[in-house]
Amino acid sequence: MISFHKAGFSYGTGPILEGIELSLAPGSFHFLTGPSGSGKTTFLKLCYLALRPSEGEMLAFGTPVEELDREGITRARRRIGIVHQDCQFLDHLTLTENVGLPLRVLGRPEASYVDDLADLLSWVGLEERGDALPPELSGGERQRAALARAVIGSPDLVLADEPTGNLDWEMGQRILRLLIELNRLGKTILVATHDLNLIRAAKSQVEARVLRIARGRILTAGASL
């Protein structure tokens, strides 16, 4: 799905990441750990094709990224959903409109996805909040809405950057359960987090690989959970 061979990235002031040897296989679940500034967000940007490796090789759905033109990158990104820690919404649109926005941008008529959108809001427990505006939502509601928006296009890969960082423990566990459910439906999941307790809590729920960034390298942090 997404794979790296001897890949690295630099902003021009020295390598941020180097020697990456990693494959995100279909249906796998990964946690990515490391201290602030270690390169977790940079790695997610590589996976999302917002950045390209400065060295080495990266394949996106079987194609070397250097061979992808703008249209090819757009097509690949449609297979990837991303949840940011500080999720942004359009405040003048309702929650329902914000979640459905990716399909609207693609030109899909609303009638073609209105039922799917309702089901998706029910899945994240926001069926009663569809008419709310973003400023009216709690932190937990915003993160669940961000997850719904990330998967509205049925992506193959879901990337989550510190999705529970601003949430209390109970709501963080709820987000984790939703991500695990997506994985059981066949989605590949990569969660960047500094919360080792979150990873430990996942132990009985999902088989996942823990990856750790240290000194610019991505290492396997022990056996599968």
Short mmCIF file of the C-alpha atoms (twelve columns), coordinates in Angstrom:
data_MODEL
# 
_entry.id   MODEL 
# 
loop_
_atom_site.group_PDB 
_atom_site.id 
_atom_site.type_symbol 
_atom_site.label_atom_id 
_atom_site.label_alt_id 
_atom_site.label_comp_id 
_atom_site.label_asym_id 
_atom_site.label_seq_id 
_atom_site.Cartn_x 
_atom_site.Cartn_y 
_atom_site.Cartn_z 
_atom_site.pdbx_PDB_model_num 
ATOM 1   C CA . MET A 1   0.000   0.000  0.000   1 
ATOM 2   C CA . ILE A 2   2.602   2.546  1.169   1 
ATOM 3   C CA . SER A 3   6.223   1.417  1.355   1 
ATOM 4   C CA . PHE A 4   9.662   2.968  1.829   1 
ATOM 5   C CA . HIS A 5   13.132  1.720  0.913   1 
ATOM 6   C CA . LYS A 6   16.189  3.580  2.187   1 
ATOM 7   C CA . ALA A 7   14.001  6.684  2.233   1 
ATOM 8   C CA . GLY A 8   14.707  9.922  4.040   1 
ATOM 9   C CA . PHE A 9   13.576  13.506 4.213   1 
ATOM 10  C CA . SER A 10  15.319  16.804 4.875   1 
ATOM 11  C CA . TYR A 11  14.077  20.384 4.955   1 
ATOM 12  C CA . GLY A 12  17.570  21.435 3.879   1 
ATOM 13  C CA . THR A 13  19.128  21.865 7.321   1 
ATOM 14  C CA . GLY A 14  20.027  18.238 7.898   1 
ATOM 15  C CA . PRO A 15  17.973  15.035 7.754   1 
ATOM 16  C CA . ILE A 16  14.721  14.816 9.701   1 
ATOM 17  C CA . LEU A 17  14.199  11.177 8.750   1 
ATOM 18  C CA . GLU A 18  16.614  8.742  7.129   1 
ATOM 19  C CA . GLY A 19  17.013  5.083  6.281   1 
ATOM 20  C CA . ILE A 20  13.295  4.326  6.370   1 
ATOM 21  C CA . GLU A 21  12.537  0.686  5.617   1 
ATOM 22  C CA . LEU A 22  8.835   0.198  6.174   1 
ATOM 23  C CA . SER A 23  5.687   -1.116 4.531   1 
ATOM 24  C CA . LEU A 24  2.119   -0.322 5.559   1 
ATOM 25  C CA . ALA A 25  0.396   -3.480 4.388   1 
ATOM 26  C CA . PRO A 26  -3.334  -3.644 3.601   1 
ATOM 27  C CA . GLY A 27  -5.371  -4.185 6.758   1 
ATOM 28  C CA . SER A 28  -2.485  -3.499 9.163   1 
ATOM 29  C CA . PHE A 29  -2.568  -1.294 12.261  1 
ATOM 30  C CA . HIS A 30  0.429   0.776  13.358  1 
ATOM 31  C CA . PHE A 31  1.179   3.128  16.226  1 
ATOM 32  C CA . LEU A 32  3.924   5.697  15.629  1 
ATOM 33  C CA . THR A 33  5.620   7.072  18.735  1 
ATOM 34  C CA . GLY A 34  8.406   9.490  19.508  1 
ATOM 35  C CA . PRO A 35  8.995   12.763 21.358  1 
ATOM 36  C CA . SER A 36  7.741   16.090 20.057  1 
ATOM 37  C CA . GLY A 37  9.825   17.244 17.117  1 
ATOM 38  C CA . SER A 38  11.077  13.757 16.299  1 
ATOM 39  C CA . GLY A 39  9.431   13.685 12.874  1 
ATOM 40  C CA . LYS A 40  6.061   11.985 13.421  1 
ATOM 41  C CA . THR A 41  4.093   14.643 11.549  1 
ATOM 42  C CA . THR A 42  6.708   14.763 8.786   1 
ATOM 43  C CA . PHE A 43  6.349   11.012 8.308   1 
ATOM 44  C CA . LEU A 44  2.570   11.315 8.110   1 
ATOM 45  C CA . LYS A 45  2.986   14.027 5.464   1 
ATOM 46  C CA . LEU A 46  5.146   11.640 3.460   1 
ATOM 47  C CA . CYS A 47  2.455   8.974  3.731   1 
ATOM 48  C CA . TYR A 48  -0.174  11.496 2.642   1 
ATOM 49  C CA . LEU A 49  2.000   12.632 -0.284  1 
ATOM 50  C CA . ALA A 50  2.119   16.192 1.008   1 
ATOM 51  C CA . LEU A 51  5.900   15.693 0.968   1 
ATOM 52  C CA . ARG A 52  8.166   13.523 -1.148  1 
ATOM 53  C CA . PRO A 53  11.293  11.767 0.138   1 
ATOM 54  C CA . SER A 54  14.538  13.661 -0.339  1 
ATOM 55  C CA . GLU A 55  16.279  10.334 -0.883  1 
ATOM 56  C CA . GLY A 56  15.474  6.699  -1.371  1 
ATOM 57  C CA . GLU A 57  12.297  5.164  -2.732  1 
ATOM 58  C CA . MET A 58  8.648   5.438  -1.775  1 
ATOM 59  C CA . LEU A 59  5.804   3.520  -3.399  1 
ATOM 60  C CA . ALA A 60  2.198   4.671  -3.116  1 
ATOM 61  C CA . PHE A 61  -0.267  1.925  -4.028  1 
ATOM 62  C CA . GLY A 62  2.389   0.240  -6.130  1 
ATOM 63  C CA . THR A 63  3.646   3.312  -7.991  1 
ATOM 64  C CA . PRO A 64  6.929   5.162  -7.268  1 
ATOM 65  C CA . VAL A 65  5.955   8.624  -6.054  1 
ATOM 66  C CA . GLU A 66  8.449   10.303 -8.373  1 
ATOM 67  C CA . GLU A 67  6.374   8.979  -11.279 1 
ATOM 68  C CA . LEU A 68  3.158   10.543 -10.010 1 
ATOM 69  C CA . ASP A 69  2.088   13.789 -11.619 1 
ATOM 70  C CA . ARG A 70  -0.391  16.155 -9.968  1 
ATOM 71  C CA . GLU A 71  -3.371  14.132 -11.164 1 
ATOM 72  C CA . GLY A 72  -1.772  10.901 -9.966  1 
ATOM 73  C CA . ILE A 73  -1.144  12.368 -6.518  1 
ATOM 74  C CA . THR A 74  -4.754  13.551 -6.359  1 
ATOM 75  C CA . ARG A 75  -6.005  10.064 -7.189  1 
ATOM 76  C CA . ALA A 76  -3.729  8.501  -4.567  1 
ATOM 77  C CA . ARG A 77  -4.826  10.979 -1.909  1 
ATOM 78  C CA . ARG A 78  -8.441  10.001 -2.479  1 
ATOM 79  C CA . ARG A 79  -7.481  6.608  -1.088  1 
ATOM 80  C CA . ILE A 80  -6.117  8.192  2.099   1 
ATOM 81  C CA . GLY A 81  -8.060  9.772  4.964   1 
ATOM 82  C CA . ILE A 82  -6.316  11.954 7.542   1 
ATOM 83  C CA . VAL A 83  -7.357  13.100 11.008  1 
ATOM 84  C CA . HIS A 84  -5.410  16.066 12.351  1 
ATOM 85  C CA . GLN A 85  -5.011  16.781 16.045  1 
ATOM 86  C CA . ASP A 86  -6.226  20.345 15.559  1 
ATOM 87  C CA . CYS A 87  -9.005  19.597 13.121  1 
ATOM 88  C CA . GLN A 88  -10.280 22.541 11.104  1 
ATOM 89  C CA . PHE A 89  -13.836 23.062 9.893   1 
ATOM 90  C CA . LEU A 90  -15.728 25.750 8.005   1 
ATOM 91  C CA . ASP A 91  -17.601 27.513 10.783  1 
ATOM 92  C CA . HIS A 92  -20.463 28.688 8.554   1 
ATOM 93  C CA . LEU A 93  -21.325 25.125 7.521   1 
ATOM 94  C CA . THR A 94  -23.194 22.617 9.671   1 
ATOM 95  C CA . LEU A 95  -21.521 19.478 10.957  1 
ATOM 96  C CA . THR A 96  -23.279 17.426 8.280   1 
ATOM 97  C CA . GLU A 97  -22.114 19.799 5.543   1 
ATOM 98  C CA . ASN A 98  -18.530 19.761 6.843   1 
ATOM 99  C CA . VAL A 99  -18.365 15.970 6.948   1 
ATOM 100 C CA . GLY A 100 -19.803 15.686 3.442   1 
ATOM 101 C CA . LEU A 101 -17.578 18.432 2.022   1 
ATOM 102 C CA . PRO A 102 -14.934 16.096 0.481   1 
ATOM 103 C CA . LEU A 103 -17.599 14.467 -1.692  1 
ATOM 104 C CA . ARG A 104 -19.147 17.807 -2.539  1 
ATOM 105 C CA . VAL A 105 -15.749 19.078 -3.709  1 
ATOM 106 C CA . LEU A 106 -15.514 16.037 -5.989  1 
ATOM 107 C CA . GLY A 107 -18.808 17.051 -7.575  1 
ATOM 108 C CA . ARG A 108 -20.893 14.251 -6.125  1 
ATOM 109 C CA . PRO A 109 -24.598 15.202 -5.922  1 
ATOM 110 C CA . GLU A 110 -25.778 15.255 -2.329  1 
ATOM 111 C CA . ALA A 111 -28.585 12.816 -3.091  1 
ATOM 112 C CA . SER A 112 -25.990 10.155 -3.939  1 
ATOM 113 C CA . TYR A 113 -24.454 10.107 -0.468  1 
ATOM 114 C CA . VAL A 114 -27.052 11.530 1.934   1 
ATOM 115 C CA . ASP A 115 -27.906 8.091  3.354   1 
ATOM 116 C CA . ASP A 116 -24.242 7.145  3.742   1 
ATOM 117 C CA . LEU A 117 -23.608 10.439 5.509   1 
ATOM 118 C CA . ALA A 118 -26.437 9.804  7.970   1 
ATOM 119 C CA . ASP A 119 -25.101 6.317  8.682   1 
ATOM 120 C CA . LEU A 120 -21.603 7.693  9.197   1 
ATOM 121 C CA . LEU A 121 -22.751 10.342 11.687  1 
ATOM 122 C CA . SER A 122 -24.650 7.641  13.569  1 
ATOM 123 C CA . TRP A 123 -21.502 5.469  13.622  1 
ATOM 124 C CA . VAL A 124 -19.502 8.211  15.360  1 
ATOM 125 C CA . GLY A 125 -22.413 9.044  17.691  1 
ATOM 126 C CA . LEU A 126 -23.206 12.450 16.196  1 
ATOM 127 C CA . GLU A 127 -26.565 11.750 14.594  1 
ATOM 128 C CA . GLU A 128 -28.214 14.335 16.855  1 
ATOM 129 C CA . ARG A 129 -25.608 17.021 16.117  1 
ATOM 130 C CA . GLY A 130 -25.828 17.190 12.349  1 
ATOM 131 C CA . ASP A 131 -27.258 20.723 12.322  1 
ATOM 132 C CA . ALA A 132 -24.741 22.105 14.816  1 
ATOM 133 C CA . LEU A 133 -22.071 24.567 13.716  1 
ATOM 134 C CA . PRO A 134 -18.411 23.754 14.515  1 
ATOM 135 C CA . PRO A 135 -18.070 26.392 17.306  1 
ATOM 136 C CA . GLU A 136 -20.907 24.609 19.123  1 
ATOM 137 C CA . LEU A 137 -19.075 21.274 19.230  1 
ATOM 138 C CA . SER A 138 -17.027 19.916 22.118  1 
ATOM 139 C CA . GLY A 139 -13.466 18.698 21.584  1 
ATOM 140 C CA . GLY A 140 -14.586 15.081 21.481  1 
ATOM 141 C CA . GLU A 141 -17.356 15.861 19.017  1 
ATOM 142 C CA . ARG A 142 -14.909 17.695 16.761  1 
ATOM 143 C CA . GLN A 143 -12.503 14.748 16.720  1 
ATOM 144 C CA . ARG A 144 -15.292 12.293 15.929  1 
ATOM 145 C CA . ALA A 145 -16.497 14.623 13.182  1 
ATOM 146 C CA . ALA A 146 -12.937 14.817 11.830  1 
ATOM 147 C CA . LEU A 147 -12.773 11.016 11.743  1 
ATOM 148 C CA . ALA A 148 -16.116 10.860 9.935   1 
ATOM 149 C CA . ARG A 149 -14.907 13.396 7.367   1 
ATOM 150 C CA . ALA A 150 -11.675 11.427 6.889   1 
ATOM 151 C CA . VAL A 151 -13.531 8.227  5.979   1 
ATOM 152 C CA . ILE A 152 -16.501 9.659  4.047   1 
ATOM 153 C CA . GLY A 153 -14.759 8.716  0.788   1 
ATOM 154 C CA . SER A 154 -14.080 5.143  1.977   1 
ATOM 155 C CA . PRO A 155 -10.264 5.397  1.941   1 
ATOM 156 C CA . ASP A 156 -7.962  2.392  2.095   1 
ATOM 157 C CA . LEU A 157 -5.551  4.084  4.526   1 
ATOM 158 C CA . VAL A 158 -6.432  6.251  7.538   1 
ATOM 159 C CA . LEU A 159 -3.740  8.431  9.136   1 
ATOM 160 C CA . ALA A 160 -4.384  9.991  12.547  1 
ATOM 161 C CA . ASP A 161 -2.024  12.594 14.010  1 
ATOM 162 C CA . GLU A 162 -2.380  12.650 17.825  1 
ATOM 163 C CA . PRO A 163 -6.164  12.096 17.512  1 
ATOM 164 C CA . THR A 164 -6.633  11.833 21.283  1 
ATOM 165 C CA . GLY A 165 -4.092  14.457 22.356  1 
ATOM 166 C CA . ASN A 166 -6.666  17.058 23.403  1 
ATOM 167 C CA . LEU A 167 -9.245  14.633 24.804  1 
ATOM 168 C CA . ASP A 168 -9.927  13.100 28.188  1 
ATOM 169 C CA . TRP A 169 -9.258  9.408  28.691  1 
ATOM 170 C CA . GLU A 170 -12.834 8.232  28.118  1 
ATOM 171 C CA . MET A 171 -13.230 10.127 24.841  1 
ATOM 172 C CA . GLY A 172 -9.757  9.048  23.739  1 
ATOM 173 C CA . GLN A 173 -10.812 5.440  24.202  1 
ATOM 174 C CA . ARG A 174 -13.915 6.081  22.134  1 
ATOM 175 C CA . ILE A 175 -11.816 7.414  19.259  1 
ATOM 176 C CA . LEU A 176 -9.494  4.415  19.586  1 
ATOM 177 C CA . ARG A 177 -12.436 1.998  19.385  1 
ATOM 178 C CA . LEU A 178 -13.642 3.689  16.191  1 
ATOM 179 C CA . LEU A 179 -10.185 3.345  14.630  1 
ATOM 180 C CA . ILE A 180 -10.035 -0.319 15.645  1 
ATOM 181 C CA . GLU A 181 -13.453 -0.894 14.102  1 
ATOM 182 C CA . LEU A 182 -12.237 0.658  10.847  1 
ATOM 183 C CA . ASN A 183 -9.259  -1.696 10.921  1 
ATOM 184 C CA . ARG A 184 -11.566 -4.680 11.366  1 
ATOM 185 C CA . LEU A 185 -13.379 -3.511 8.243   1 
ATOM 186 C CA . GLY A 186 -10.104 -3.863 6.350   1 
ATOM 187 C CA . LYS A 187 -8.700  -0.326 6.554   1 
ATOM 188 C CA . THR A 188 -4.995  0.241  7.156   1 
ATOM 189 C CA . ILE A 189 -4.515  2.483  10.201  1 
ATOM 190 C CA . LEU A 190 -1.510  4.550  11.285  1 
ATOM 191 C CA . VAL A 191 -1.855  6.491  14.553  1 
ATOM 192 C CA . ALA A 192 0.859   8.916  15.627  1 
ATOM 193 C CA . THR A 193 0.756   9.364  19.394  1 
ATOM 194 C CA . HIS A 194 2.974   10.122 22.370  1 
ATOM 195 C CA . ASP A 195 0.448   8.457  24.715  1 
ATOM 196 C CA . LEU A 196 1.893   5.080  25.664  1 
ATOM 197 C CA . ASN A 197 -1.113  4.396  27.896  1 
ATOM 198 C CA . LEU A 198 -3.322  4.588  24.822  1 
ATOM 199 C CA . ILE A 199 -1.162  1.975  23.124  1 
ATOM 200 C CA . ARG A 200 -1.240  -0.278 26.175  1 
ATOM 201 C CA . ALA A 201 -5.038  0.040  26.302  1 
ATOM 202 C CA . ALA A 202 -5.210  -1.225 22.713  1 
ATOM 203 C CA . LYS A 203 -3.357  -4.425 23.601  1 
ATOM 204 C CA . SER A 204 -6.455  -6.569 24.111  1 
ATOM 205 C CA . GLN A 205 -8.363  -5.039 21.219  1 
ATOM 206 C CA . VAL A 206 -6.114  -5.066 18.167  1 
ATOM 207 C CA . GLU A 207 -2.921  -6.610 16.826  1 
ATOM 208 C CA . ALA A 208 -0.758  -3.620 16.019  1 
ATOM 209 C CA . ARG A 209 2.862   -2.828 15.335  1 
ATOM 210 C CA . VAL A 210 4.474   -0.113 17.423  1 
ATOM 211 C CA . LEU A 211 6.962   2.058  15.558  1 
ATOM 212 C CA . ARG A 212 9.302   4.481  17.300  1 
ATOM 213 C CA . ILE A 213 11.172  7.414  15.809  1 
ATOM 214 C CA . ALA A 214 14.597  7.849  17.366  1 
ATOM 215 C CA . ARG A 215 17.399  10.008 15.954  1 
ATOM 216 C CA . GLY A 216 15.669  10.266 12.623  1 
ATOM 217 C CA . ARG A 217 15.094  6.556  12.171  1 
ATOM 218 C CA . ILE A 218 11.893  4.559  12.431  1 
ATOM 219 C CA . LEU A 219 12.419  1.485  14.583  1 
ATOM 220 C CA . THR A 220 10.186  -1.376 15.586  1 
ATOM 221 C CA . ALA A 221 9.499   -0.931 19.291  1 
ATOM 222 C CA . GLY A 222 9.190   -4.565 20.272  1 
ATOM 223 C CA . ALA A 223 6.742   -7.267 19.276  1 
ATOM 224 C CA . SER A 224 3.215   -6.811 18.025  1 
ATOM 225 C CA . LEU A 225 0.705   -5.757 20.647  1 
# 
